[in-house]
Amino acid sequence: MEKLRYGLIGAGSNAEKKHIAGYRGLPHVELAAVCDVNPAAAQALADKYDIPAVYTNYREMLEREKLDVVSVCTPNFLHAEISIYALSQGVNVHCEKPLAVNEAEAREILAARQRSGKQLMVGLNNRFTNEAVLVKQYIDAGLLGDIYEAKAGWIRRSGIPGRGTWFTNRALSGGGVMIDLGVHYLDLVLYLMGMPEPAYIAGNTRQTFTNTDSRNRNGYKGNPAGVFDVEDSAVGFLKLANGASVSFEFSWASNIEQDRAYYELIGTKGGVKFENGKLSLFTEQFDTCIDMQPKLNPNVKRLNEFEHFTGCILTGRQPLAPAEHGVYFMSIVDAFYRSAAENRAVTFQPNLVGAR
């Protein structure tokens, strides 16, 4: 089989640790090119992983290299521009989350994908964890019954991704912790619930730690004099059209005992909870409440994100996180920010793109 020619756009740590690590191990993928506006960063990855071509201009790379697939691992504000151009060049796109900085841009990407006939997948890596794959199997097997409540959160004690980095600049990121951490577990519970139609959302945001650099995440120094015009905490409530509800809380920094990352799904027959790496299933058998903790083998990957996407490219099947799902989530994020700004619940129009 002829190998898929792969290119990387954006040479940061996530690009290396996730995308290069994921694609270079696939026998049907050839690492062909890397691009970054910082030539030293691009060259360093090229030297380390024997990537033959190095660029500082993504358009030049896409026009010259005859690639089959690219990863877009740039700051959020560039996702739409780069993804749309790559699709116009007949290249399949694996775009890091979030798909775009708002719903309008996400819709433009979806339209470009539809015009191109190529594949696009959002890098929602938590959908591919062993725990999430198992929970999806539980749900599909009916073990939870009808899910009527979900909770999701990711609270850090000291986890600001660097004051003055692009993460804290709304023009570059699209938002703060809601768009950074919220996309992980809020997206995941909605995906596990079947991408249900939303009814309304109510939310609140705060900027509590904007004037300190003592709550930065390890490795994120940033610029203490830089821009910090986004929220560092976000809480909200999402009512679904089917009557179910989702509550959520996300924070880069908070005065808590320890970091907490979790999601919980509660149904008429059972429930699941994932918190800080531990998965639990709660159900009832023979008039007795039963708690179970599955023992997953960390050495066995139940579903590989990168193998999955290349398989979609080769077979034409829809990826697990298509562009439609990116539009769906950014519609919810936009409504959340509007709710927080206007101090009111925001109602959704029916038939939201991506909803089922």
C-alpha positions in Angstrom: 0.0 0.0 0.0 1.3 3.5 -0.9 2.0 5.5 2.2 0.1 8.6 3.2 2.3 11.7 3.0 2.0 13.6 6.3 2.8 17.2 7.2 2.8 19.0 10.5 1.8 22.7 10.9 3.0 24.0 14.2 6.0 22.6 16.0 5.1 23.0 19.6 5.2 20.4 22.4 1.7 19.1 21.7 2.6 18.7 18.1 5.6 16.6 19.0 4.3 14.6 21.9 0.9 13.8 20.4 0.8 14.1 16.6 4.3 13.1 15.6 4.3 10.4 18.3 1.0 9.2 17.0 1.6 9.2 13.2 5.3 8.1 13.1 4.4 4.7 14.5 1.9 3.9 11.7 3.4 1.8 8.9 1.2 3.4 6.2 2.3 7.0 7.1 5.4 8.9 5.8 6.5 12.0 7.8 7.1 14.3 4.8 7.2 17.9 6.0 7.0 20.2 9.0 6.2 23.9 9.2 6.5 26.5 11.8 6.9 30.3 11.8 9.9 29.6 14.1 12.4 28.0 11.7 14.6 26.7 14.6 11.6 24.9 16.1 10.7 23.3 12.8 14.3 22.3 12.1 14.7 20.8 15.5 11.7 18.4 14.9 12.9 17.7 11.4 16.4 16.7 12.7 15.0 14.6 15.6 12.5 12.7 13.5 14.2 12.6 10.1 11.5 14.8 8.4 13.0 15.7 5.0 11.3 19.1 4.3 11.1 22.2 6.5 9.0 25.3 5.9 8.0 28.5 7.6 5.1 29.2 5.3 2.2 26.6 5.4 0.8 27.6 2.0 4.2 27.0 0.4 4.4 23.6 2.1 0.9 22.6 1.0 1.5 23.7 -2.6 4.8 22.0 -3.0 4.7 18.7 -1.0 1.6 16.9 -2.4 0.5 15.9 1.1 -2.3 13.5 2.0 -2.9 14.7 5.5 -1.8 17.5 7.8 -2.0 18.2 11.5 -2.9 21.8 12.5 -1.3 22.4 15.9 -1.2 26.2 15.9 -2.8 28.8 18.2 -6.6 28.6 18.0 -7.0 31.8 15.9 -5.2 30.1 13.0 -7.2 26.9 12.9 -9.8 28.1 10.5 -7.4 29.9 8.1 -5.0 26.9 7.8 -7.7 24.2 7.8 -9.7 25.9 5.0 -6.6 26.4 2.9 -5.4 22.8 3.4 -8.8 21.4 2.4 -8.9 23.7 -0.7 -5.6 22.0 -1.7 -7.1 18.5 -1.4 -5.5 17.7 1.9 -7.2 15.9 4.8 -7.0 17.8 8.1 -6.4 16.7 11.7 -7.1 19.9 13.5 -6.3 20.3 17.2 -9.2 21.3 19.5 -11.0 23.6 19.5 -11.9 23.5 15.8 -12.1 27.3 15.7 -12.5 30.3 18.0 -16.2 30.6 17.4 -19.2 29.0 15.7 -19.0 31.2 12.6 -15.4 30.1 11.8 -16.3 26.5 12.6 -19.1 26.6 10.1 -16.7 28.0 7.5 -14.4 25.0 8.1 -17.3 22.6 7.7 -18.3 24.2 4.4 -14.7 23.9 3.2 -14.7 20.3 4.2 -17.9 19.6 2.3 -16.7 21.4 -0.8 -13.4 19.5 -0.8 -14.8 16.0 -0.3 -11.8 15.4 2.1 -11.8 14.3 5.7 -11.4 16.5 8.8 -11.2 15.4 12.3 -11.0 17.5 15.5 -8.3 16.4 17.9 -10.6 15.5 20.7 -8.2 13.0 22.3 -10.3 12.3 25.3 -12.9 10.5 23.1 -10.1 7.9 22.4 -9.0 7.1 26.0 -9.6 3.5 27.1 -12.0 4.7 29.8 -14.1 6.7 27.3 -14.2 3.8 24.8 -15.4 1.5 27.6 -18.0 3.9 28.8 -19.3 4.3 25.3 -19.6 0.5 25.2 -21.5 0.5 28.5 -23.9 3.1 27.1 -24.4 1.4 23.8 -25.2 -1.9 25.6 -27.9 -0.1 27.6 -26.2 -0.5 31.0 -26.9 3.1 32.0 -30.4 3.2 30.6 -31.6 6.7 29.8 -29.0 9.3 30.8 -30.7 12.2 32.5 -27.8 14.0 34.3 -24.2 14.6 33.6 -21.4 16.5 35.3 -18.0 17.6 34.1 -15.1 19.5 35.5 -11.4 20.2 35.4 -10.2 22.3 38.3 -6.5 23.2 38.7 -5.0 24.7 41.8 -2.1 26.3 39.8 -2.6 25.7 36.1 -2.7 29.0 34.2 -0.9 28.3 30.9 1.3 31.3 31.2 0.2 34.9 31.6 0.9 36.7 28.3 0.9 33.5 26.2 -1.6 33.1 23.4 -3.8 31.1 25.8 -4.6 34.3 27.8 -5.2 36.6 24.8 -8.8 36.4 23.6 -7.9 37.6 20.1 -5.6 34.5 19.7 -7.4 31.9 21.7 -11.1 32.7 21.4 -11.5 32.4 25.2 -10.0 31.2 28.4 -10.4 28.1 30.5 -13.8 27.3 28.9 -12.3 26.9 25.5 -9.1 25.4 26.7 -10.1 22.8 29.4 -13.9 22.9 28.9 -13.6 21.4 25.4 -12.2 18.2 26.9 -14.8 17.0 29.4 -17.8 19.0 28.4 -17.4 17.7 24.8 -16.8 14.2 26.1 -20.0 13.9 28.2 -22.1 15.4 25.3 -20.5 12.9 22.9 -21.2 10.0 25.3 -24.8 11.2 25.6 -25.1 11.1 21.8 -24.6 14.8 20.9 -28.1 15.7 22.1 -30.0 18.8 21.0 -29.4 21.6 23.5 -32.3 23.7 24.8 -30.6 26.5 26.8 -27.4 27.4 28.7 -26.6 29.6 31.7 -23.1 30.4 32.6 -20.7 32.6 34.6 -17.1 33.5 34.2 -14.5 35.1 36.5 -11.0 36.6 36.2 -9.6 36.0 39.7 -5.9 35.4 39.1 -5.2 37.8 36.3 -2.7 39.9 38.3 -0.4 37.1 39.5 2.2 34.8 37.8 2.4 32.5 40.9 -0.4 30.2 39.6 1.2 29.3 36.3 1.3 25.7 35.2 4.7 24.1 35.2 6.6 25.0 32.1 4.4 27.9 31.1 6.3 31.1 32.0 4.7 33.5 29.7 5.1 37.3 30.0 3.9 38.8 33.3 3.3 42.1 31.4 1.4 40.4 28.7 -2.3 40.3 27.8 -4.7 38.4 30.1 -8.2 39.3 29.0 -9.9 35.9 29.3 -11.7 34.0 32.1 -9.7 31.8 34.5 -12.8 30.1 35.8 -16.1 29.1 34.1 -19.2 27.4 35.5 -22.5 26.6 33.9 -25.7 24.6 33.4 -26.9 23.2 30.1 -30.5 22.0 29.7 -31.0 19.5 26.9 -34.1 19.3 24.7 -34.6 15.7 25.8 -35.0 16.8 29.5 -31.5 15.9 30.6 -29.1 18.3 32.2 -25.3 18.9 32.3 -23.5 21.0 34.9 -19.9 21.9 34.5 -17.0 23.7 36.2 -13.6 24.6 34.8 -10.7 26.6 36.3 -7.1 27.3 35.6 -6.5 28.3 39.2 -8.5 27.8 42.3 -8.0 27.7 46.1 -8.7 23.9 46.4 -6.8 21.1 48.0 -5.7 19.4 44.8 -6.4 19.3 41.1 -9.5 17.5 40.0 -10.5 16.3 36.5 -13.8 14.4 36.2 -17.0 13.5 34.4 -20.1 11.7 35.6 -23.1 10.3 33.8 -26.2 9.2 35.6 -28.9 7.1 34.0 -32.0 5.2 34.9 -30.2 1.9 35.1 -26.7 2.9 36.2 -24.0 5.5 36.3 -20.4 6.0 35.6 -17.8 8.3 37.1 -14.3 9.1 36.0 -12.1 11.1 38.3 -8.3 11.7 38.2 -7.7 8.5 36.2 -10.1 6.2 38.1 -13.3 4.8 36.4 -16.2 3.5 38.4 -19.5 1.9 37.4 -22.6 2.1 39.7 -25.6 -0.1 39.1 -28.1 -2.4 40.8 -28.4 -6.2 40.7 -30.7 -8.4 42.7 -32.1 -5.5 44.7 -28.5 -4.6 45.7 -26.4 -1.5 44.8 -23.2 -2.6 43.0 -20.0 -0.6 42.6 -17.4 -1.8 40.0 -14.0 -0.5 39.2 -12.8 -1.8 35.8 -9.2 -2.8 35.5 -8.0 -1.5 32.1 -4.7 -2.6 30.7 -2.7 0.6 30.1 -0.5 -1.2 27.6 -3.4 -2.0 25.3 -4.9 0.9 23.3 -8.6 0.1 22.6 -8.9 2.8 20.0 -5.9 4.7 18.5 -6.8 8.3 17.4 -4.2 8.4 14.6 -4.8 5.0 13.2 -8.5 5.7 13.3 -8.2 8.9 11.3 -5.9 7.4 8.7 -8.3 4.5 8.4 -11.1 7.1 7.7 -9.0 8.7 5.0 -8.3 5.3 3.3 -11.9 4.0 3.6 -14.0 7.1 3.4 -15.9 6.4 6.7 -16.7 9.4 9.0 -14.2 10.1 11.8 -15.2 9.9 15.4 -14.9 13.7 15.8 -16.0 15.2 12.5 -16.2 18.9 11.7 -19.9 18.8 12.5 -19.1 18.0 16.1 -16.7 21.0 16.2 -19.5 23.3 15.0 -21.9 21.8 17.6 -19.4 22.4 20.5 -18.5 25.9 19.4 -22.2 26.8 19.2 -22.5 25.8 22.8 -19.3 27.8 23.8 -20.6 30.9 22.0 -23.9 30.7 23.8 -22.1 30.1 27.1 -20.0 33.3 26.7 -23.1 35.2 25.7 -24.9 34.0 28.7 -22.1 35.0 31.0 -21.8 38.5 29.4 -25.5 39.2 29.4 -26.3 37.6 32.8 -29.1 35.5 31.4 -29.9 32.1 30.0 -29.4 31.7 26.3 -31.8 29.6 24.2 -30.6 27.5 21.2 -32.3 27.3 17.9 -33.5 23.8 17.0 -31.7 21.5 14.7 -28.2 22.5 15.8 -25.5 21.3 13.4 -24.0 18.1 14.8 -26.9 17.4 17.1 -28.8 14.1 16.8 
